[in-house]
Every structure is written in structure tokens, then in C-alpha cells.
């Protein structure tokens, strides 16, 4: 299994929760179903990118929606079976 992408917590954008949220990054920075972690999170919470949405204020950026898996601290977990929409 490849290493998850490491994200700066400052890239979180808009409304976020403990187990879901959005990050605003340049187009192509992440892919759907990609695993990510936030830098500085000692708990090791892992998330999956489940949606990629246009960002109307800047066409070069995208809103990447992430969700945690219930067993997100288990490094052997499989991708959750969450439908993805683009």
C-alpha cells in the first residue's frame, strides 16, 4: 500500500467536521479514492477523497471532499465502499 498524501491543515476550506470536510487545492493535486492524512495529526486519522468539485471563484482550483473510514487508524484498511460523484 502506498503512503497517503500529506496535506497542510491550512488547506481545509469551508465547513469541516471531525471525520469529513473539504480541502481547496490546485486541479490535479489529488484523485478520487486517494488516501490522505493531515500534517501534525499525531492520531494518524486517515481519510479518503470521495468527491472532486469545481471551485467557481478560481477555475484552476478544486474542492476535494474527504471522509474518514471508521477504522481510519488501521493502516491495513481497504477503501470504504462509498459512491463517488464528480
N, C-alpha and C positions, 0 to 999 in steps of 0.2 A: 504494500500500500504506500502510495507516495505521501510526502509530507503535506499537511494542509497549508494553504496560503495564509500568511500572517498579515493582518490588517491593523492599521493605526486606528485606535478607538475614536480619534477625531474625525474619521471618515463616516461615522454614523450620522444619519441625516433624518430629520423629521421625527415622527413619533416612533419610539422604540420601547420594547419590553425586555424582560429578563431572558426570554427564550426566543425572541423574534425581533426583526427590525429591518431597516434599510441602510445601505451604505451608498454614498454618492462617489462614483469613481469614473475615470475615463472609459469610453466604449472599449470593449475587448479586455478590460482588466481582469474579469472573472468570467466563468462559464456556468451555465446551469448544471446542477448536480456536483459542483465543486465544493470540496470541504474547506472551511476557513476557521481560523482562530483569531482572537484579538490579542495584540501585544500587551503584555503586562497582566494578563489574566492567569494568576497562579493556579486557579482551579482547573484550568485546562478545558473549559467549556468549548465544545466543537459544534459548528453549525454547518448547514448545507445551503447553498444558493439554490432557491427554488423558483424564483421568477426574475426576469430582467425587464424593466420598464423604461420607456423613453423618458427623458427629462426635458420638458418643453422649454425651460429657460436657457438651456445650453445643449445644442444638438450633439456636441462632442462627448457628453457625459450620459451615464445611465444610472438608474436606481436599481441596485441589486438587493432583492429581498432575501433575507436569511432566516432559517428556522433551526432550532436545536432539536436534536434527537433525544428521546427520553433517556437513553443510555449514553449521553454525549461524552462522558469521561472515559468510556471504554474504547480504547484505540482499535479494537478489532471489530467494531460495529460495521454493519452494512448500511448502505444508503436507505433512508426511510422511503416507504412507498407512498410518496406524496405526489399527486398530479402536478405537473408544471405547466405554466401558461406563459406565453410570451406575447 
